[in-house]
Amino acid sequence: MLAWTGRVPRPLDLAMPRPRPTPPPPTATERRPPVRRRRARGAQVLAAGLVLTAPLALAAPARAQDPTSTDAGGTDGIDGTEVPRHLRQPAPVIIVDDPRVDPDLGAVPLEGEDYDRAVAAYLGTQQRRDQAAETFNHAVTELTDLLAAKTRLASERNVAIRRKGKAENRLRELRGELKGVAVDGYVRGGLGGPIEGSLDVEEALVNSRRRVYVSTLHGDQLAEQRLNLAVLDEMTTTLARTEAEQRAVDERIGRVSETRDRAAEEREQATTQLSLDKRAVADTRLLARVVDLDYSLVVFNAYYRAAKLSRATDPGCGLRWQALAGIGRTESHHGTYAGGYVDADGNLTVPIYGPVLDGSNGTAVIKDSDDGELDGRDDIDRAVGPMQFIPTTWRAFARDGDGDGRADPQNYYDTNLTAAAYLCRQGPGLDTDDGLR
């Protein structure tokens, strides 16, 4: 469709008649009920951007008013290069920060078996990481409590040891004092000494007072002895209890420490795996099909980026991505005409070539211009790539759309950016049906 035939170029010039591309049959997971299929077909026609339909069909897609939103039109790209509302869904579960995809397409809904599996694996790993992190944090908190309990028990044990030692020392002292009182009483014939038979009244009074004092002292000593024996028993019990609790706390610390270490290891492994799973999501995401459309995200990305860049570098051109999508669908059914597909890097897995331009079937006659470098024919030219460029036209407008340092007509990014440059040469005003005509 973008072939250069040597005539005065017209927008969307056809170099040769082409059979209508037949899309590959849908897989089991791509089949939908009839109602869904009819809706999908309608969305395909809209997104394909087929020209010569209702006036301004490409220039101003209808915007459904959303009373709950202050922005009825939604998120727009540069200068009105917009993603239609039905493709601007709430952000999916995983938003992959992939520099290969335009950020405007971050929330485009996708479907595909490989993509669904990758997302499920990512979410499973994320859940495992979060559970490991929760277990780790819980173990750390419990270890903090256990260490505090161990410190408290050690303090209680030290207090009990000191009190027990003091009680034991005092008991020894009391035993010595009681023994001394008993010996003194025995020598004196009883506590305080005998008073009978004494004719000295004063001596008898002194002996009587001594007896009362000794008896009182003896009673106090016995009471103190009982008190220290009780303290000794209490501290012995406390020591036995604190030592048992310390053993239990130490055992618990060991088990919780093992749990913490296992959780930390599992969290680290899951974090590493999560990076791999996220990469798998990013890769399969590019090859997943855009919901309600008949092409993958990498194809959509190529259309969108080429139009967005062309509008940034040549605002007067006004080219929209829908126009490129319409050409891509007509020329090669979005890069699948020869039975292949567009890979994650934008390369066609099966190169696409048009019929030889030898004048047959109403085509123009174009002799070889590239020694077969682009089209594989050194005798006569034929259009190349999903946008069907004649080799001479490609050499005149070739652009590097994927940034790999070379322009390849079999690369979807390169060929779309080149198509945008070629179309904008016919501009301005390619945001209207008249301009596209």
DABELTA-V838571 format. One record per run of one state. SS is the DSSP state (alpha for helix, beta for strand, coil for the rest). FROM is the first residue (numbers start at 1). LEN is the number of residues. If there is no record, write none. Layout:
SS_FROM_LEN, SS_FROM_LEN
//
This chain:
coil_1_27, alpha_28_3, coil_31_3, alpha_34_15, coil_49_27, beta_76_1, coil_77_1, alpha_78_3, coil_81_1, beta_82_1, coil_83_2, alpha_85_3, coil_88_15, alpha_103_3, coil_106_4, beta_110_2, coil_112_1, alpha_113_76, coil_189_12, alpha_201_87, coil_288_1, beta_289_2, coil_291_5, beta_296_1, alpha_297_17, coil_314_7, alpha_321_12, coil_333_9, beta_342_1, coil_343_4, beta_347_2, coil_349_4, beta_353_4, coil_357_1, beta_358_1, coil_359_1, alpha_360_3, coil_363_2, beta_365_1, coil_366_1, beta_367_1, coil_368_12, beta_380_1, coil_381_1, beta_382_3, coil_385_4, beta_389_1, coil_390_1, alpha_391_7, coil_398_13, beta_411_1, alpha_412_13, coil_425_8, alpha_433_4, coil_437_1
//
